[in-house]
Amino acid sequence: MTILLAPMEGLLDFPLRDILTRVGGIDRCVSEFIRITDQLLPERVFTRIVPELLNGGRTHAGVPVRAQLLGSDPSCMAENAARLATLGPAGIDLNFGCPA
């Protein structure tokens, strides 16, 4: 069985991901969403929301973190996903509109 720590806006931020993965039992994480609107975001936005990108896409405990992008413009999402991919996340989760 694999345990995935799912994203929850306003709750599952970097400090909580760090604490929970240090406790153990979690196999993978997904970050809170990075909102994509109409522009290509600078790298600093991605690393601010997903600081694990500065650690090979993993928490300090070594758990892989997928970065989540939220948006509705396919072209802009693709451009930002390509930029994000250069930062080495464990994966990229594309969210085209969660119910929240």
C-alpha positions in Angstrom: 0.0 0.0 0.0 1.2 3.5 -0.9 0.3 6.5 1.3 0.0 9.8 -0.6 -0.2 13.1 1.4 -2.8 15.0 -0.7 -2.8 18.8 -1.0 -5.1 20.9 1.1 -5.0 24.7 0.5 -4.0 26.6 3.6 -3.0 23.5 5.6 -0.5 21.3 3.9 2.3 23.8 3.4 6.0 23.2 3.5 6.4 23.1 7.4 3.6 20.5 7.7 4.9 18.4 4.9 8.3 18.4 6.5 6.9 17.4 10.0 4.6 14.7 8.7 7.2 13.1 6.4 9.8 13.1 9.3 7.3 11.2 11.4 7.2 8.6 8.6 4.7 6.4 6.9 4.1 8.8 3.9 5.4 7.6 0.5 4.6 10.7 -1.6 3.3 14.3 -1.3 1.6 16.8 -3.5 2.1 20.5 -2.8 -0.5 23.1 -2.3 -1.5 24.5 -5.7 0.4 27.2 -7.6 -2.1 29.3 -9.3 -1.5 29.9 -13.0 -3.3 32.8 -14.7 -1.9 34.5 -17.8 1.8 34.6 -17.4 4.9 32.5 -17.1 5.9 32.6 -13.5 9.5 33.1 -12.4 11.3 30.2 -10.7 11.2 32.0 -7.3 7.4 31.5 -7.2 7.7 27.8 -7.6 10.5 27.5 -5.0 8.6 29.7 -2.5 5.6 27.4 -2.6 7.5 24.2 -3.0 10.9 24.7 -1.3 11.6 21.0 -1.7 12.6 21.9 -5.2 15.8 23.1 -3.7 16.3 19.7 -2.2 16.0 17.5 -5.3 12.2 17.6 -5.2 12.1 15.8 -1.8 11.3 16.6 1.8 14.2 16.6 4.3 13.1 13.0 5.1 13.5 12.0 1.5 9.9 11.8 0.5 9.2 12.9 -3.1 7.0 15.9 -3.7 4.9 16.6 -6.8 4.2 20.2 -7.5 0.6 21.1 -8.3 -0.4 23.7 -10.9 -4.0 25.1 -10.9 -5.3 26.9 -14.0 -7.6 26.8 -17.0 -5.5 28.0 -19.9 -3.8 25.0 -21.5 -1.1 27.0 -23.2 -0.1 28.9 -20.1 -0.3 25.7 -18.0 2.0 24.0 -20.4 4.6 26.8 -20.4 4.6 26.9 -16.6 4.8 23.1 -16.4 7.8 23.2 -18.7 9.5 25.8 -16.5 8.6 23.9 -13.3 10.0 20.7 -14.8 13.5 22.3 -15.1 13.5 22.6 -11.3 13.3 18.9 -10.8 10.0 18.1 -9.0 9.2 14.4 -8.4 6.2 15.0 -10.7 3.8 17.7 -11.7 0.1 17.5 -10.8 -2.2 19.5 -13.2 -5.4 20.8 -11.6 -7.8 22.3 -14.1 -10.4 23.3 -11.5 -10.9 21.7 -8.1 -14.3 22.1 -6.5 -12.9 24.4 -3.8 
